[in-house]
């Protein structure tokens, strides 16, 4: 904790670098990964294409990376930066091999499993905001120490965290919570060594995946003298279990995973009841996930993970309501030496139990935000801070 406090003080002492990333039509590009080459500090753009970084080294260069746009590397300068990205040129070559996409998937699975023991250590920042009927009702922010691999997050430890939940405005109001969504995001992987009988949700990179998925190559492009493939995966009609659908982007030569976008219509909330105890009907469940990696030497490094969840339900009076969660986990500091006392990540982990053991450090959060907040997020946090919601979740007189 002492070491982390020193790092936090250094973060706050640096001058900020602000900017916005747009496309050729001046439209903002969200989830662009931006990192400093010398200090290994990183972030992603928010939904409005905005970012903020704190510089550590005078000789740092800013690297902007997005799978759909050409990478840029610019010399660091203080102040506000407006950067426009150019779309990558897609080239679809004529393919003779009919099972080309399936062969690539099998090679990617083998490559990933063979390199999964290559561990990386760094710092991650997680932000989750939940909405009931489009009204922000829940926020969780966590600073993690993490061990990652080419498959995702392996181990974690919470260093600082805070949580707040909106108070009920009327008697009998049902505010839906999903406090273990952080467990779902951090425990999800792009690959599984388990077979279909052992998995509740099937992923495209697993043993005998061709028995459960149809694979189709949809794009090819070249970047920095390397060729990349985009392969769409879709569950077969007779797939026996819930399975993901989406796209994998692979290095065509090394078969390393660069990105996986996926979605599944699957419930993460099994038991939703009204304040009166009535079981509520839920429907239109949708979970989306994105894993973004970058190649570094002979290995790949996790950049960020995003997760979203949506459902609808009927209350006691059969009135329709919606619930959604937006979350992101960003590796904001990379290439650290081995971090001790990390715990395995599981779906059952509950960050709130860890937060309960820690004293809320209000001064730490005044200027500490890795992902630049949107105006809406600023208002949500400002309101929770004004109400004193942070740090009071477990007090005996709360009304949440």
N, C-alpha and C positions, 0 to 999 in steps of 0.2 A: 504493500500500500504506500510505503514511503517513496519507493522508486516511482510509482505511478503518479504520486503527488508532484514530484519534481518534473515529470514529463508534462503534466497538466499545466504547471506554472509556465513552462517553456512555450507551450502551445499558446497560452494567453498573451505572452510577451511579444510574439511575433506580429509583424505587420501583415494585414490580410491582403490577399489577392482575390479580387472579385471579377466575375465575368459572365458572359452568356454565350452559349453555343447554338448556332442556327444552321439551317440548310441553305441551299442556293436561292430559296424563295423567302428567306428571312423568317422562316418558321422555327420555333424553338425545338431542340432535339433533347428529349429526356433520356436519362440513364446513359450518358456518355461517361466513360471512365477516364479520369484525369489524374495523372500522378507526376511527382517530381523525381527526376532520375537520380539525384544524389542523396536526398534525404529520405526517399521511399515513402513520402507522405502522399495520400491519395484521397479522392472523393468521387462522387458521381453527380451529374447535373440533376436538378429536381424536375418536376413536371413542366416547369416553365423554361427549361434549358439553362438555368442559372447555377453557378457554383461559387464556392469560396474555399480558399486554401491559405494555410499559414506556412511561410517559407522558412527553411532552416539553413540553407546554404546559398552563398552569393552566386555560385557557379551552377545552380540548378537550371535544368531545362524542363519545360512543361510538355508532357506527352499527352495527346488527346487521341483516344482510341474508341472506335465504335465499329461493330461488325458490318454495318451497311455503308459506312463512309470511309474515305481515305484517311489514314492516320496522319496526324500533324505533330511535329516537334518544333517548338519555338523557344527562343531564349527568354528566360524569366525576366519580367519587369513588373514593378509595382503599379497599382492602380487598376482601373476597370478595363477588362479585355473583352472585345467583341470579336468572336472567331466564327467564320463560316466554313462548313465542311462540304467537300465534294463527294457525291455518291460514287461508290465503287462501280467499275464497269463489269457487268455480268456477261459471261461468255458461256453459252451452252454448246458443248462439243457433241458431235454425233457419237453415240456409244454403240458398240457392237455386242458387248457382253450383256445378256439380258438380266443377269443377277448381279450386276455391278454394284448397286446400292447395298444388297444383302452381303456381298463380299466385304465391302467397306465397313459395315456394321460389325461383322465378325472380327475383322482385324482391329477395329477400334475397341471392342470389348476386351480382346486379348491384351492389347497394348495398355489399356487402362488398368486392368487387373495386375499386370506385371509391374506397373509403376506405382501402385496404390500405397506402397510402403514408404515412398519418398515424402517425408513430412516437411511442412513449412510452418513457421511460427510468426505470429503477428498480432496486431490489435484490430478489433472490429467494432463497429458501431451499429446498433440495431434500433430502428424506430418503427413503431406500430401504432396506427391510428384506426380506431373502429368507428363506424357510423351506424346509427339507428335512424332509418328514414332520412338519410343524407345529413343528419345532425351529428357532429363529432361528440362521442360519448366516452371514449376510452383512449388513453395514450400510455404507451410503454416505451421507454428509452433505456438502452443498456450499453455500457462500454464493456467489451469482452477482451480477455486474453484468449487467443485461439491457436489450435493446431489444425492445419488444413492439409489436404492432399489433392490429387487430380480428380477426386470424386466428390469433393465438397468439404464440409466441416467434420472433423473427427473428435476433437475434445475442446472444452471451453471452461472458463472461469470468469465469473462476474466481478468486475472491479468497481464500477459505479452504476447505479440504476435508479430510476424513479418511475412511479406509476400513479395514475389518477383516473378516477371514474366519475362521470357526471352524476350529480344528485338527481333523484327522482323529482319531477316537477308536480306530479299529481298522484293521488292515492291509486294503487292498482296498476300503475304504469309498469310495463315490462321492458327493462333495458337488457339487451342481450350482451353477453361478454364472451370473449374467447381468449382467456389469459394464457393458454398453452400454445397459442399459434407460433410463438417464438420457438417452441420445441419442434413444431412441424417444419418450420423453415430451416432451422439449423440441423435437424436430423435427416432431412431429405438428401438423397444422393443421386448422381447421374448414372450410377452403375450399381448392380447388385450381384453378389456371388451366389445368392440364394436362388433356388429354383422356384417355379410357379407355385408349388404346394406350400412353400414356406412364406410366401409373400402375400400380403393382403391387397396391395396395389402393384400391378406389374409395370416395370420400366422397360424401355426399349433395349437397354444394354444389360442383358442377363443371359444365363444359359438357355440355349434353344429358343432364342427370341423370335426366330423365323416361324415358329409354330404358333405365335400369338400376334405377330405384327406383319403388316405389309409395308415395305420400304421402297420409296421412290426418290430418285435424285431429281431435284428441281432447279438447282443453280450451280454454277461454277464461277469463280472469280480469282483474280491474282492480286496479291498485296505483298509489297516488300520482297519480290522475287520468289514468293511461295504461292502455291495453288491451293484453293480451298473448295470444299464441296458442301452443299446444303442438301440434306436428305430429310424428306418428310416421312414420318412414321405414323401409322394409323392401325388401331386394333382390328384384327380380323373379325368378321361377323360372329363367328362362333367362339370368340375369346371367352374363357370360362370365368374370368374375374375382372374387376374394374381395372382399366389400363389407360395409360396416358396417350395423348395425341399431340403432335407438334412437329418441331424441326430440330435437327442436329446440324451444327456447322463443324466440319472436320478439316484438319490439314490433310491434303490429298496424298502427301508423301509419308508423313510420320503417323497419320491417323490419330492425332491428339485431338481431344475435344476442345473447341473454342467457345461454343455456346450451345445451350439447350433451352429451347422455349417449349413449354408444354401446358396442357390443360386437361382437366378431368371433371366430370360431373359426379362428385362424390361428397357425401356429408361428413363434415368434421364435428358436427354437433349432433349427437345421437338422442339426447333427451332434453327437449325444450318444453318447459312448462310455464303456464301463466302464474301470476301471484296467487290465484285461488287453488293452484295445484292441478289444473287441467292440462293434459298433454296437448301441445299445440302441433298442428300439421305444418310441416316445412316442405318446401319444394324449390325447384330451379337452383339447386346447389351447383356452384362452379368454382373450382380451384385452379388458379394459374400460377406457374412458376417459371422463373428465368435464372439460369446459371451462366455466368460470364467469366471466362478464363483468358489468360494471355500466355503466350509462349515465352519462356525465359531460359535460354540455353537449350538443354535437352529435356527440360521438364515444362509443365504448365503450372500456373499460379492462379488461385482463385481471386477474382476481382470483387465480385458482389453476387448476392442472391436477392431476388425480389419475389414476393409472394402476395397473392390477392385471393380473397374468399368472398363469395356472395351467396345469399340465400333469401328467400321470401317465406313469410309465415302468416297465418291467420290468428288473430287474437280471440278472446272469449266472445266477442260480438261479431266474429267473422270479418273483421276489418283487415285489409291487406297491409302488411308492413314489410320492410326490407332491412337487411343487416349486411354490412360489408366490412372488410378489413383490408387495409393497405399496409404492407410491411416491406422493409428493405434492410439488408445486412451488408455493410460496406467494409472491406478490408482497407482501413485508412493508414495503416503502417505495416510495412512488409520487412522480411529478411531479418527478423530478430533472432537472437540466440535462443537456445532451448528454454522454454518456460516451464517451470515446475508446478506441481499441484493442480494440474488440469484434470477434469473429469470427462468420461465418455459422454457423448451427446446421445440422448434417447428421446423418443417421442413423448415419453411420460414426464420428462423434466418440466419443472414449473418454476419459472424465474421469480414469481411472486414469493415463493417460499424463501428464496435467497435474499430478496429485497427486504423481507421481514426481519432478517438477522442483522441488517446494516442500518446504521443511523443515516438519516437523510441529510446530505451535504448540500444545502441550498446555495452556498457561495460557489461551489464547483460548477453549477449549471448556469450561472449568469451569462457566460460567453462561450460555453462549451457546446458546440454543435458542429458535427463533421459534415453533414449534408445541409446545404443552405435551405432554410425553411421558406416555404411559400407564404404569401400574406395570410392565407387561411390557417396554415399551421402556426404562424406567429400569433394569430388571434386565439386559437385553441389553447396554446401554452400560456399565453398571457392571462386568459380567463381562469385556467386551473391554478395558476400561481396566485392570482388575486383572491380566489376563493380559499386558498390554503389547502387545496386538495392533495398536492404532492406531500408525501411524508406523513399523511394522516390516515392512510388506508386501514391500518391495523389498530387504530385507537378505539377505545371502547365506546366512544360516543359518535362514531361516524354513522351516516345514514345512507350509505350507498347500497 
